[in-house]
Amino acid sequence: MMNLINSVCRRIKATNNDFYVVLGHARTGTNLLCSLLNSHPNVTCAYEVLHPEDAGLRQKFHQDMVENTEHWLKPGVGREQKDAIEYIESRLLPRAGAGHPFGPKILYWQVQKLGLFNYLARHNFRFLHMTRNPVEVHVSQLQAQQSGQWFLGRDEAQQAAPPMEVDLSELTAFCRLYRKQLSKYDRIGPERFSVDYKDLCKDPQSVMDRVFRFLGVQPVAVDSYSRKQQSWNIRDRIMNFDDLLENAADEVRSYLEKIQTT
């Protein structure tokens, strides 16, 4: 009996080691990372199959990722945490293992909505934590809200949008919130790998080589279905950049200065 129990425990541990989670705030480049992960023949990223609200979004991205639409997460009211955990353990965890890493993308707000932080933190999962300059994140969110484009596929054209004026108080509040969230998720789980958006865009192959090794597979040449939406300098998108730089508190000015020197 003990041999059977030990065998089951080893199998569960092996599965957990091959199960990973892409974490990040919205607009940090998580779609790009997921697309690059799917370049590997032995790695599958299921994107946002745990999205608690948007079935249309799931249908757009995940038709071949997790069986079919009837098996996607549909959390009941008041049962979000229970249903999400059951879904992970019955539908997602069994897909990982035998040297084939499998995992979903979960944004910060989705972790909070589904009450998953403690569950994720106490399991032996691997975490790919996507980070980005919070000024860029904030402007990218405003840009997406303005254009209605939250994701660009390979053949989709980007809609041009004029530069915008950024409110300093809103920017400051967002930067503080982002730093707080970043500190929290930087401590999740025993195995974490941080991926910076700027580095990923600059040299995707080098970054993904390290990501694949972290996941326990041999690196391969990468290709992305997703395209970064902003081919322009983020500073050019902010009409009042100089005013922000002059009047921002030190904690925000440091992020603006990094953009200025890019």
BAFIMAR-277347 format. One record per residue: x, y, z of N, C-alpha, C, O in turn. Coordinates in pm, whole numbers, padded with zeros to 5 digits, always signed. Layout:
<atoms>
XYZXYZXYZXYZ...
</atoms>
This chain:
<atoms>
+00083-00121+00000+00000+00000+00000+00087+00127+00000+00060+00222-00074+00192+00127+00084+00279+00244+00089+00348+00267-00045+00369+00381-00085+00384+00158-00113+00447+00172-00244+00351+00239-00342+00393+00321-00424+00223+00202-00334+00123+00262-00422+00107+00410-00392+00101+00493-00482+00099+00442-00261+00084+00583-00223+00204+00664-00268+00189+00775-00320+00325+00610-00249+00446+00681-00290+00450+00701-00441+00495+00804-00490+00402+00600-00514+00399+00609-00660+00304+00719-00706+00336+00796-00796+00187+00726-00642+00090+00830-00676+00147+00968-00644+00133+01062-00723+00211+00980-00527+00270+01109-00487+00378+01154-00584+00387+01272-00619+00461+01057-00629+00566+01092-00727+00505+01137-00858+00555+01229-00922+00396+01072-00899+00331+01108-01025+00270+01247-01016+00280+01327-01109+00205+01275-00902+00146+01408-00883+00254+01515-00884+00237+01620-00945+00366+01488-00814+00475+01585-00809+00532+01608-00948+00562+01722-00984+00549+01501-01028+00601+01516-01164+00507+01599-01249+00550+01683-01327+00375+01573-01233+00277+01651-01308+00283+01797-01269+00283+01886-01355+00289+01823-01137+00296+01961-01091+00419+02032-01146+00413+02150-01179+00532+01961-01155+00654+02021-01206+00642+02057-01353+00712+02147-01400+00556+01989-01427+00535+02019-01568+00417+02112-01591+00387+02149-01704+00350+02150-01484+00240+02246-01494+00294+02383-01458+00356+02401-01353+00270+02479-01544+00320+02614-01518+00206+02714-01535+00101+02682-01591+00229+02834-01486+00130+02942-01497+00201+03067-01545+00303+03107-01488+00147+03129-01649+00192+03260-01693+00115+03364-01614-00008+03373-01624+00186+03444-01535+00124+03546-01451+00163+03686-01500+00272+03706-01555+00073+03780-01481+00109+03917-01514-00012+04008-01509-00126+03963-01507+00015+04136-01506-00091+04236-01518-00132+04243-01665-00051+04214-01754-00255+04281-01691-00298+04302-01829-00207+04404-01896-00163+04500-01833-00178+04383-02024-00096+04473-02106+00052+04468-02072+00124+04565-02096+00098+04357-02018+00242+04342-01992+00311+04255-02096+00432+04233-02087+00238+04204-02195+00298+04120-02297+00273+03971-02277+00344+03888-02334+00174+03937-02196+00148+03795-02168+00104+03719-02292+00140+03602-02308+00027+03783-02381-00013+03714-02504+00107+03683-02592+00114+03576-02653+00201+03775-02598+00322+03751-02676+00399+03634-02618+00445+03547-02692+00414+03630-02486+00485+03520-02423+00414+03387-02449+00480+03288-02480+00282+03385-02437+00206+03261-02462+00226+03213-02605+00244+03093-02629+00224+03304-02699+00242+03268-02839+00380+03210-02864+00394+03113-02938+00480+03268-02802+00617+03217-02817+00632+03081-02750+00704+02995-02801+00567+03060-02637+00570+02930-02572+00514+02822-02664+00565+02710-02668+00410+02856-02737+00347+02758-02826+00429+02731-02952+00390+02648-03034+00541+02801-02968+00633+02768-03076+00703+02635-03051+00752+02571-03144+00708+02594-02926+00779+02470-02890+00686+02351-02909+00573+02354-02861+00730+02247-02977+00641+02132-03003+00599+02057-02877+00500+01984-02879+00675+02072-02768+00643+01999-02646+00586+02087-02535+00570+02043-02422+00556+02212-02569+00503+02306-02469+00369+02358-02519+00354+02393-02636+00272+02363-02429+00141+02419-02464+00102+02525-02363+00105+02501-02242+00066+02642-02413+00009+02747-02329-00137+02764-02369-00168+02789-02485-00225+02749-02272-00369+02750-02300-00430+02889-02291-00552+02903-02284-00346+02992-02291-00396+03129-02284-00492+03145-02166-00463+03099-02056-00607+03210-02189-00695+03247-02078-00814+03153-02063-00929+03198-02058-00789+03023-02057-00900+02930-02036-00965+02948-01899-01076+02900-01876-00897+03016-01809-00953+03042-01677-01020+03179-01668-01057+03223-01559-01036+03248-01781-01103+03378-01779-01243+03358-01721-01321+03280-01776-01276+03427-01611-01402+03399-01543-01526+03458-01608-01638+03430-01565-01508+03541-01711-01623+03615-01763-01641+03607-01915-01753+03590-01962-01532+03617-01991-01542+03641-02135-01532+03512-02215-01423+03471-02254-01646+03447-02241-01647+03324-02320-01605+03352-02464-01543+03267-02528-01638+03471-02516-01601+03505-02652-01450+03513-02670-01397+03471-02773-01381+03566-02568-01235+03573-02572-01176+03433-02574-01083+03405-02650-01230+03344-02491-01180+03207-02489-01199+03142-02625-01110+03072-02673-01313+03163-02686-01340+03100-02815-01244+03150-02923-01206+03074-03012-01204+03276-02915-01115+03332-03016-00978+03268-03012-00917+03245-03116-00927+03239-02890-00789+03197-02877-00766+03048-02857-00658+02997-02888-00865+02976-02804-00832+02847-02745-00902+02727-02808-00917+02625-02741-00944+02735-02931-01021+02627-02989-00947+02494-02986-01009+02389-02970-00816+02496-03001-00739+02372-03004-00661+02346-02876-00581+02252-02870-00683+02428-02774-00598+02419-02657-00652+02325-02550-00578+02242-02497-00779+02334-02519-00836+02254-02412-00964+02188-02462-01074+02236-02436-00948+02079-02533-01057+01997-02583-01155+02082-02662-01122+02122-02774-01273+02112-02611-01366+02194-02686-01442+02286-02592-01423+02282-02470-01528+02369-02649-01589+02477-02572-01668+02428-02452-01678+02499-02352-01726+02309-02460-01809+02263-02349-01726+02232-02225-01781+02215-02116-01593+02224-02241-01506+02194-02127-01435+02318-02072-01350+02305-01984-01468+02436-02121-01407+02556-02067-01470+02591-01932-01582+02552-01902-01396+02665-01853-01442+02704-01721-01566+02792-01732-01569+02890-01806-01668+02755-01658-01789+02836-01647-01825+02845-01499-01914+02774-01453-01758+02931-01425-01779+02935-01280-01919+02980-01242-01974+03074-01301-01977+02912-01144-02107+02952-01094-02095+03069-00997-01991+03089-00935-02202+03144-00984-02203+03259-00894-02186+03208-00750-02260+03121-00704-02087+03264-00681-02058+03221-00546-01974+03094-00538-01940+03049-00428-01940+03038-00653-01860+02914-00658-01732+02935-00738-01670+02838-00781-01693+03061-00758-01581+03089-00847-01454+03014-00807-01392+02949-00890-01417+03023-00679-01293+02958-00634-01303+02807-00645-01213+02743-00699-01410+02749-00596-01428+02604-00598-01428+02551-00741-01360+02453-00772-01503+02616-00829-01512+02570-00967-01378+02585-01040-01340+02499-01120-01305+02695-01011-01177+02716-01077-01075+02611-01035-01001+02558-01118-01070+02580-00905-00977+02479-00856-01012+02341-00912-00923+02267-00954-01139+02307-00914-01181+02179-00972-01144+02172-01120-01104+02066-01169-01158+02284-01189-01126+02288-01331-00975+02267-01353-00935+02190-01441-00894+02334-01274-00749+02317-01285-00711+02171-01263-00633+02114-01340-00766+02111-01159-00723+01976-01121-00782+01868-01210-00720+01763-01228-00900+01892-01268-00961+01788-01351-00930+01806-01499-00920+01707-01573-00914+01931-01544-00897+01957-01688-00756+01999-01729-00712+01966-01839-00686+02070-01641-00557+02125-01682-00439+02041-01634-00352+02006-01714-00434+02009-01506-00321+01932-01454-00297+01802-01529-00181+01769-01555-00400+01727-01567-00374+01602-01641-00309+01623-01777-00255+01528-01835-00314+01747-01829-00252+01773-01960-00101+01791-01950-00031+01786-02051-00050+01812-01829+00093+01832-01809+00159+01701-01768+00097+01616-01704+00285+01687-01806+00359+01570-01760+00440+01506-01870+00424+01539-01988+00526+01416-01831+00610+01340-01924+00691+01433-02015+00702+01409-02135+00746+01538-01956+00829+01629-02034+00753+01718-02130+00810+01771-02224+00622+01735-02106+00539+01820-02191+00473+01927-02103+00359+01909-02060+00543+02037-02076+00486+02142-01991+00356+02197-02051+00345+02218-02172+00261+02219-01965+00130+02271-02004+00087+02372-01899+00109+02351-01780+00026+02482-01942-00021+02579-01844-00107+02687-01904-00105+02710-02025-00183+02755-01819-00266+02867-01862-00199+03000-01833-00099+03007-01762-00257+03104-01889-00222+03240-01852-00330+03291-01757-00449+03278-01786-00288+03348-01644-00384+03405-01549-00338+03546-01512-00229+03564-01460-00421+03644-01539-00388+03781-01506-00416+03807-01357-00494+03736-01294-00350+03910-01305-00365+03942-01162-00513+03951-01122-00554+03893-01022-00591+04024-01201-00730+04047-01162-00809+03917-01165-00906+03902-01090-00770+03824-01251-00839+03695-01258-00806+03609-01136-00892+03538-01083-00679+03615-01091-00640+03544-00969-00725+03594-00853-00773+03514-00772-00742+03726-00844-00821+03784-00736-00968+03747-00751-01033+03709-00653-01022+03758-00871-01164+03728-00895-01197+03584-00860-01304+03556-00805-01106+03491-00892-01129+03350-00867-01077+03303-00731-01096+03187-00695-01011+03392-00657-00960+03356-00525-00854+03248-00529-00855+03157-00447-00760+03258-00624-00666+03149-00649-00526+03172-00592-00442+03083-00602-00500+03288-00532-00361+03315-00494-00306+03210-00398-00200+03153-00424-00375+03183-00289-00324+03087-00190-00314+02947-00250-00220+02874-00220-00409+02911-00333-00404+02779-00398-00279+02766-00485-00208+02667-00477-00253+02867-00567-00137+02863-00655-00007+02865-00575+00088+02795-00607-00004+02947-00469+00119+02966-00392+00163+02840-00320+00283+02820-00299+00070+02754-00281+00109+02638-00201+00135+02513-00285+00164+02407-00229+00124+02524-00417+00149+02408-00502+00285+02419-00571+00341+02528-00587+00336+02305-00610+00469+02297-00670+00462+02326-00820+00512+02248-00901+00400+02438-00855+00391+02478-00995+00509+02569-01030+00575+02624-00942+00533+02583-01158+00631+02681-01205+00557+02805-01253+00450+02797-01312+00618+02921-01227+00553+03047-01262+00642+03128-01355+00760+03150-01326+00585+03171-01466+00649+03266-01556+00583+03401-01531+00467+03422-01567+00657+03493-01468+00600+03620-01424+00640+03729-01522+00758+03765-01532+00543+03781-01594+00566+03883-01696+00562+04021-01632+00467+04054-01561+00665+04103-01657+00671+04237-01599+00696+04340-01709+00744+04309-01817+00660+04465-01676+00678+04574-01772+00677+04707-01698+00617+04718-01591+00743+04806-01755+00740+04941-01700+00594+04983-01681+00518+04981-01778+00553+05020-01559+00411+05049-01536+00357+05169-01614+00237+05175-01640+00441+05262-01650+00395+05372-01735+00352+05316-01870+00248+05356-01924+00430+05225-01925+00395+05163-02052+00267+05081-02040+00183+05081-02130+00252+05011-01927+00132+04932-01905+00009+05021-01903-00092+04992-01967+00017+05131-01829-00096+05223-01818-00132+05282-01954-00250+05285-01990-00033+05328-02028-00060+05389-02158-00113+05282-02256-00201+05311-02337-00060+05161-02248-00107+05054-02334-00253+05022-02307-00329+04994-02399-00293+05026-02180-00434+05003-02147-00522+05113-02204-00628+05086-02260-00478+05238-02189-00555+05350-02245-00564+05338-02396-00669+05365-02455-00454+05297-02459-00451+05281-02604-00549+05173-02649-00621+05192-02747-00551+05060-02579-00640+04951-02615-00786+04990-02594-00872+04954-02675-00814+05064-02487-00949+05111-02463-00994+05205-02574-01110+05204-02616-00900+05287-02621-00931+05384-02725-00955+05318-02860-01046+05356-02933-00873+05217-02893-00881+05154-03024-00973+05032-03028-01020+04993-03134-00997+04974-02910-01077+04851-02906-00998+04727-02943-01055+04619-02953-00867+04740-02963-00782+04627-02999-00700+04584-02877-00612+04657-02831-00731+04465-02827-00659+04412-02711-00560+04304-02750-00477+04264-02669-00569+04258-02872-00481+04151-02919-00471+04161-03070-00572+04182-03138-00349+04146-03123-00330+04147-03268-00276+04012-03314-00171+03968-03268-00347+03947-03403-00296+03826-03465-00199+03860-03577-00175+03977-03607-00143+03756-03636-00040+03776-03737-00089+03859-03856-00015+03941-03909-00213+03838-03898-00264+03903-04018-00358+04019-03988-00423+04071-04079-00366+04060-03862-00456+04169-03826-00382+04302-03832-00269+04314-03785-00448+04402-03891-00387+04534-03903-00413+04615-03777-00522+04610-03719-00312+04689-03737-00327+04773-03619-00395+04904-03655-00361+04966-03756-00491+04945-03574-00560+05070-03597-00479+05185-03539-00439+05184-03423-00457+05285-03623-00381+05401-03578-00460+05478-03473-00582+05492-03483-00392+05528-03374-00457+05607-03269-00371+05729-03241-00248+05720-03239-00434+05844-03221-00357+05966-03195-00293+05964-03058-00337+05890-02970-00189+06046-03038-00130+06059-02904-00235+06106-02803-00335+06168-02841-00213+06075-02677-00311+06108-02574-00245+06183-02459-00124+06174-02438-00327+06257-02386-00280+06323-02265-00305+06230-02147-00415+06177-02130-00203+06210-02065-00212+06118-01952-00227+06198-01824-00149+06289-01797-00327+06161-01744-00351+06229-01617-00247+06184-01515-00231+06064-01492-00176+06278-01454-00068+06245-01362-00118+06172-01237-00055+06076-01192-00231+06215-01182-00282+06150-01062-00322+06005-01090-00297+05917-01008-00384+05980-01205-00421+05844-01241-00297+05759-01267-00293+05642-01228-00199+05816-01332-00075+05744-01358-00004+05708-01228+00045+05597-01211+00001+05805-01135+00066+05780-01007-00004+05669-00930+00060+05580-00874-00137+05674-00927-00214+05571-00857-00190+05435-00919-00177+05335-00848-00184+05430-01052-00163+05301-01116-00023+05247-01087-00007+05128-01058+00078+05331-01093+00215+05286-01065+00228+05230-00924+00296+05130-00903+00162+05293-00829+00167+05244-00690+00097+05109-00679+00147+05018-00613-00019+05097-00743-00091+04970-00740-00010+04860-00808-00003+04748-00758+00050+04892-00920+00128+04793-00993+00248+04745-00910+00276+04625-00905+00317+04837-00846+00431+04799-00762+00388+04707-00648+00458+04612-00614+00273+04736-00590+00220+04653-00481+00189+04512-00532+00223+04413-00467+00126+04503-00648+00093+04373-00705+00220+04299-00745+00231+04178-00725+00314+04370-00802+00439+04308-00845+00512+04246-00727+00564+04135-00737+00516+04318-00615+00581+04266-00496+00512+04140-00446+00578+04046-00402+00381+04138-00452+00304+04022-00406+00331+03900-00493+00358+03792-00441+00325+03916-00624+00337+03801-00714+00482+03760-00735+00509+03649-00781+00575+03847-00702+00716+03809-00710+00754+03707-00603+00862+03649-00608+00665+03686-00506+00693+03592-00398+00612+03463-00411+00620+03377-00323+00535+03449-00517+00448+03333-00528+00527+03209-00569+00608+03214-00662+00503+03100-00502+00559+02971-00541+00710+02961-00524+00779+03062-00516+00761+02837-00519+00905+02815-00502+00985+02829-00631+01106+02853-00627+00919+02814-00747+00990+02819-00875+00930+02928-00962+00818+02916-01012+01007+03036-00980+00959+03151-01057+01066+03194-01156+01186+03184-01130+01019+03243-01270+01111+03299-01369+01048+03429-01417+00936+03430-01469+01120+03538-01400+01069+03670-01439+01106+03701-01583+01221+03685-01623+01007+03744-01661+01027+03779-01802+00992+03926-01820+00877+03965-01799+01088+04006-01859+01064+04149-01880+01022+04174-02025+01083+04123-02118+00916+04252-02041+00861+04278-02174+00964+04340-02268+00974+04301-02384+01039+04435-02219+01139+04501-02303+01243+04402-02353+01280+04404-02470+01290+04315-02263+01389+04215-02302+01331+04116-02403+01398+04075-02497+01204+04077-02382+01141+03980-02471+01125+04037-02612+01144+03965-02710+01091+04165-02621+01076+04228-02753+01212+04247-02821+01224+04233-02942+01313+04280-02742+01445+04308-02796+01513+04182-02848+01573+04184-02955+01504+04073-02773+01573+03950-02811+01489+03829-02771+01523+03759-02676+01379+03804-02843+01288+03696-02803+01353+03559-02798+01320+03478-02712+01445+03532-02890+01506+03399-02892+01590+03373-02767+01581+03266-02707+01671+03471-02729+01755+03454-02612+01672+03436-02485+01700+03350-02403+01568+03519-02470+01482+03508-02352+01410+03374-02350+01402+03309-02246+01357+03332-02465+01281+03207-02468+01371+03086-02449+01326+02983-02397+01497+03095-02490+01590+02985-02460+01597+02962-02309+01596+02847-02263+01604+03071-02234+01610+03058-02088+01477+03011-02030+01474+02933-01935+01368+03058-02089+01235+03014-02043+01217+02864-02064+01171+02793-01975+01255+02815-02183+01239+02673-02211+01324+02588-02117+01280+02482-02071+01445+02633-02088+01529+02558-01994+01467+02558-01855+01472+02457-01785+01407+02670-01816+01339+02676-01687+01225+02575-01682+01201+02515-01577+01157+02554-01793+01046+02459-01799+01094+02315-01817+01013+02222-01814+01225+02297-01837+01279+02162-01845+01279+02101-01983+01284+01979-01996+01272+02186-02088+01276+02135-02225+01390+02202-02301+01436+02309-02263+01434+02137-02408+01540+02193-02490+01488+02313-02571+01378+02307-02624+01566+02420-02580+01523+02537-02657+01507+02504-02806+01576+02418-02860+01414+02574-02870+01392+02563-03014+01377+02704-03070+01357+02799-02995+01386+02717-03203+01361+02846-03266+01216+02886-03244+01126+02803-03256+01192+03012-03212+01057+03057-03177+00997+03141-03289+01067+03205-03367+00866+03138-03292+00788+03220-03384+00660+03256-03311+00603+03173-03241+00614+03379-03327+00500+03425-03252+00382+03454-03342+00395+03521-03445+00264+03403-03301+00140+03440-03370+00100+03581-03332+00049+03658-03414+00124+03613-03206+00089+03746-03156+00193+03848-03199+00312+03816-03208+00149+03968-03226+00242+04077-03255+00226+04185-03149+00115+04214-03104+00338+04243-03109+00330+04355-03015+00254+04468-03085+00278+04497-03202+00163+04530-03013+00075+04628-03074+00144+04762-03096+00106+04837-03186+00243+04792-03016+00303+04925-03025+00442+04916-03086+00539+04885-03016+00451+04944-03214+00581+04947-03281+00646+05084-03264+00761+05103-03303+00572+05179-03208+00623+05313-03188+00686+05328-03049+00671+05243-02962+00756+05440-03032+00810+05474-02902+00694+05519-02813+00615+05605-02852+00685+05461-02694+00573+05492-02605+00570+05640-02571+00463+05696-02544+00686+05704-02570+00689+05848-02539+00610+05927-02642+00547+06027-02608+00612+05885-02766+00540+05955-02871+00390+05945-02855+00316+06020-02918+00344+05852-02772+00200+05835-02747+00150+05927-02637+00029+05940-02618+00242+05992-02564+00203+06076-02450+00226+06222-02486+00340+06266-02496+00118+06296-02505+00128+06435-02548+00197+06521-02443+00274+06611-02477+00171+06494-02316+00222+06577-02208+00337+06507-02134+00349+06519-02012+00420+06437-02207+00528+06360-02144+00620+06451-02063+00653+06419-01949+00662+06564-02119+00756+06653-02050+00695+06709-01921+00765+06722-01821+00566+06741-01925+00499+06790-01804+00494+06681-01697+00515+06709-01579+00467+06559-01738+00465+06448-01642+00603+06429-01579+00615+06411-01458+00705+06435-01663+00841+06416-01614+00880+06524-01514+00951+06497-01416+00834+06645-01539+00869+06758-01451+00795+06752-01318+00851+06789-01215+00670+06706-01319+00585+06717-01200+00565+06586-01124+00508+06587-01015+00609+06476-01179+00585+06347-01115+00670+06330-00990+00779+06385-00979+00619+06252-00896+00697+06215-00778+00810+06123-00822+00807+06066-00930+00909+06110-00736+01028+06033-00772+00994+05891-00816+01054+05839-00910+00896+05826-00749+00864+05687-00779+00810+05672-00921+00828+05567-00983+00743+05775-00973+00691+05771-01110+00793+05826-01208+00805+05778-01321+00867+05928-01165+00966+05988-01254+01071+05886-01298+01118+05891-01412+01107+05795-01211+01208+05695-01248+01160+05609-01364+01240+05571-01450+01030+05576-01367+00976+05498-01478+00971+05581-01607+00998+05530-01715+00938+05709-01593+00934+05797-01710+01075+05815-01767+01093+05819-01889+01174+05826-01679+01312+05844-01725+01362+05722-01801+01440+05734-01895+01317+05604-01760+01356+05482-01833+01299+05484-01975+01364+05438-02069+01179+05538-01989+01121+05550-02124+01197+05655-02203+01222+05636-02322+01234+05764-02138+01304+05872-02206+01438+05826-02263+01480+05874-02369+01503+05734-02195+01636+05689-02239+01630+05566-02329+01734+05517-02373+01510+05516-02358+01495+05397-02442+01527+05429-02587+01520+05340-02672
</atoms>
